Amino acid sequence: MARYKHPAKKKKLARMNKLTKWAPFWLIPKVFGKGKRVHPIRITRQKRSWRRTKLKI
């Protein structure tokens, strides 16, 4: 990628990077119920890796 990134592209990349993060730990009992052992990524909709899938922006 170029050294200089256009501000709009940089903003979009930052937003997409935030979407791949795990859900917060306190959301698990709220969604699945108390005592359920589930990985936080099950709640996250966007499952994307920089290596696997490209954004095409």
C-alpha positions as CSV (number, residue, x, y, z in Angstrom):
1,M,0.0,0.0,0.0
2,A,1.1,3.5,-0.6
3,R,2.9,5.5,2.1
4,Y,0.4,8.3,1.9
5,K,-3.2,7.2,2.5
6,H,-6.1,9.4,1.5
7,P,-8.0,10.5,4.7
8,A,-11.3,9.0,3.5
9,K,-9.6,5.6,2.8
10,K,-7.8,5.7,6.1
11,K,-11.0,6.4,8.0
12,K,-12.7,3.5,6.3
13,L,-9.8,1.2,7.0
14,A,-9.9,2.2,10.7
15,R,-13.6,1.4,10.9
16,M,-13.2,-2.0,9.2
17,N,-10.4,-2.8,11.6
18,K,-12.7,-2.0,14.6
19,L,-15.4,-4.4,13.2
20,T,-13.1,-7.4,13.4
21,K,-12.6,-7.2,17.2
22,W,-14.1,-9.6,19.7
23,A,-17.3,-8.7,21.5
24,P,-16.9,-7.5,25.1
25,F,-16.8,-10.2,27.7
26,W,-19.8,-8.9,29.6
27,L,-22.0,-9.4,26.6
28,I,-21.8,-13.2,26.8
29,P,-24.1,-13.7,29.8
30,K,-26.4,-11.0,28.4
31,V,-26.8,-12.8,25.0
32,F,-26.4,-16.5,25.8
33,G,-27.4,-16.6,29.5
34,K,-25.5,-16.9,32.7
35,G,-23.1,-19.8,33.0
36,K,-22.8,-20.4,29.3
37,R,-19.2,-20.7,28.1
38,V,-19.0,-19.2,24.7
39,H,-16.1,-17.5,22.9
40,P,-16.7,-13.7,22.4
41,I,-16.1,-13.9,18.7
42,R,-19.5,-15.8,18.3
43,I,-21.3,-12.5,18.7
44,T,-19.1,-10.5,16.3
45,R,-20.7,-10.4,12.9
46,Q,-17.7,-9.4,10.8
47,K,-15.1,-12.2,10.8
48,R,-12.3,-11.0,8.5
49,S,-8.6,-11.3,8.5
50,W,-6.2,-9.0,6.7
51,R,-4.5,-12.1,5.2
52,R,-7.6,-14.0,4.0
53,T,-10.1,-11.5,2.8
54,K,-9.4,-8.1,1.1
55,L,-11.7,-5.1,1.4
56,K,-11.6,-3.9,-2.2
57,I,-11.5,-0.2,-1.3
